[in-house]
Amino acid sequence: MMKFLRENVYAAGLLVLLRIYVGWQWLDAGIHKLKDGFDAAGFLKGAIANPVADRATGELIYPTFMKFIEHAALPNVKIINIVIPLGETLVGLGLIVGGLTATAAFFGLLMNFMFLFAGTVSTNPWLILLGGIVMIAGANAGRFGLDYYLLPFLRKHVRFQRKGRGGEATPVNPIPPQAAH
């Protein structure tokens, strides 16, 4: 199944429909927040007031996430109010046009999980399932999109530093010994 998702041209065709659907969900949510205004303070305070907890014991299921909301997200709610709508919009655009598709799907999944950890079910499980399929498909999900042109360009023009066998870092653009003098 993995090989089919990651390499098959017919799977790539089906993934176009899937990523456009998921992308539209993200784009629609982000555009509404950008257009109508967005304030996450109420949502964050609600997540703190009503955390996801075990019904029998009352123990928090995600205590570290609650600490994150309380000590990082809520005090920086002005930044969150920009990052969430912009992130949703960019994830939607990336999925719709097929540009950096796997990356867009990853960040969409990250937001879905954060919303779930905060106690909001809504469409998040459905988007996690569909977005996960897109992310697992990797570059094949963007084969019929901007990734067809973008990924080869990035592979050719962006070099990543890798470790050599001895553990030492190898230079990205090594200078030949004769040119160093």
FENUR-V151131 format. One record per residue. N is the residue number from 0. SS is DSSP state (A for helix, B for strand, O for the rest). BURIAL is + if it has 16 or more other C-alpha atoms within 10 Angstrom, else -. D_LAST is the distance of its C-alpha to the last C-alpha in Angstrom with 1 decimal. Layout:
# FENUR-V151131
<<N/SS/BURIAL/D_LAST> <N/SS/BURIAL/D_LAST>>
This chain:
# FENUR-V151131
<<0/O/-/54.6> <1/A/-/51.0> <2/A/-/49.8> <3/A/-/52.4> <4/A/+/51.2> <5/A/+/47.5> <6/A/+/47.6> <7/O/-/50.9> <8/A/-/51.3> <9/A/-/54.9> <10/A/+/53.8> <11/A/+/51.3> <12/A/-/54.2> <13/A/-/56.3> <14/A/+/53.4> <15/A/+/53.3> <16/A/-/56.8> <17/A/+/56.2> <18/A/+/53.1> <19/A/+/54.8> <20/A/+/57.8> <21/A/+/55.8> <22/A/+/53.6> <23/A/+/56.7> <24/A/+/58.1> <25/A/+/54.9> <26/A/+/54.7> <27/A/-/58.4> <28/A/+/58.2> <29/A/+/55.2> <30/A/+/56.5> <31/A/-/59.9> <32/A/+/58.2> <33/A/+/56.1> <34/A/-/59.1> <35/A/-/61.8> <36/O/-/59.9> <37/O/+/59.0> <38/O/-/59.6> <39/O/+/58.7> <40/A/+/60.4> <41/A/-/63.7> <42/A/-/62.2> <43/A/+/60.1> <44/A/-/63.1> <45/A/-/65.2> <46/A/+/62.8> <47/A/+/63.0> <48/A/-/66.8> <49/O/-/67.4> <50/O/+/64.6> <51/O/+/64.6> <52/B/-/66.6> <53/O/-/68.6> <54/O/-/72.2> <55/O/-/73.8> <56/O/-/71.8> <57/O/-/70.4> <58/O/-/66.9> <59/B/-/64.0> <60/O/-/62.2> <61/O/-/58.9> <62/A/-/58.9> <63/A/-/55.1> <64/A/+/55.2> <65/A/+/58.1> <66/A/-/56.1> <67/A/-/53.2> <68/A/+/55.7> <69/A/+/57.4> <70/A/-/54.5> <71/A/-/51.6> <72/A/+/53.1> <73/A/+/56.2> <74/A/-/54.7> <75/A/-/52.1> <76/A/+/54.6> <77/A/-/53.4> <78/A/-/50.0> <79/A/+/51.8> <80/A/+/54.0> <81/A/+/51.0> <82/A/-/49.0> <83/A/+/51.9> <84/A/+/53.1> <85/A/+/49.6> <86/A/+/48.6> <87/A/+/51.7> <88/A/+/51.2> <89/A/+/47.6> <90/A/+/48.5> <91/A/+/51.4> <92/A/+/49.3> <93/A/+/46.5> <94/A/+/49.2> <95/A/+/51.2> <96/A/+/48.4> <97/O/+/46.7> <98/O/+/43.4> <99/O/+/41.5> <100/A/+/44.9> <101/A/+/44.3> <102/A/+/42.6> <103/A/+/45.6> <104/A/+/48.0> <105/A/+/46.3> <106/A/+/46.7> <107/A/+/50.2> <108/A/+/51.1> <109/A/-/49.6> <110/A/+/52.0> <111/A/+/54.9> <112/A/+/54.5> <113/A/-/54.3> <114/A/+/57.5> <115/A/+/59.2> <116/A/+/58.2> <117/O/+/59.8> <118/O/+/63.0> <119/O/+/63.0> <120/O/-/63.8> <121/O/-/64.5> <122/O/-/62.5> <123/A/+/59.6> <124/A/-/60.5> <125/A/-/60.9> <126/A/+/57.5> <127/A/+/55.9> <128/A/-/57.3> <129/A/+/56.3> <130/A/+/52.9> <131/A/+/52.2> <132/A/+/52.9> <133/A/+/50.5> <134/A/+/47.7> <135/A/+/48.3> <136/A/+/48.1> <137/A/+/44.6> <138/A/+/43.0> <139/A/+/46.2> <140/A/+/48.1> <141/A/+/45.9> <142/O/+/45.9> <143/O/+/48.4> <144/O/+/46.8> <145/O/+/43.6> <146/A/+/41.7> <147/A/+/42.0> <148/A/-/39.4> <149/A/-/37.7> <150/A/+/36.7> <151/A/-/34.9> <152/A/-/33.0> <153/A/-/32.0> <154/A/-/31.0> <155/A/-/28.7> <156/A/-/27.2> <157/O/-/27.3> <158/O/-/25.2> <159/O/-/26.3> <160/O/-/24.3> <161/O/-/25.9> <162/B/-/26.0> <163/O/-/24.8> <164/O/-/27.4> <165/O/-/26.5> <166/O/-/27.0> <167/O/-/23.5> <168/B/-/22.4> <169/O/-/20.1> <170/O/-/17.8> <171/O/-/19.5> <172/O/-/16.6> <173/O/-/13.9> <174/O/-/10.3> <175/O/-/9.7> <176/A/-/7.4> <177/A/-/6.2> <178/A/-/5.6> <179/O/-/3.9> <180/O/-/0.0>>
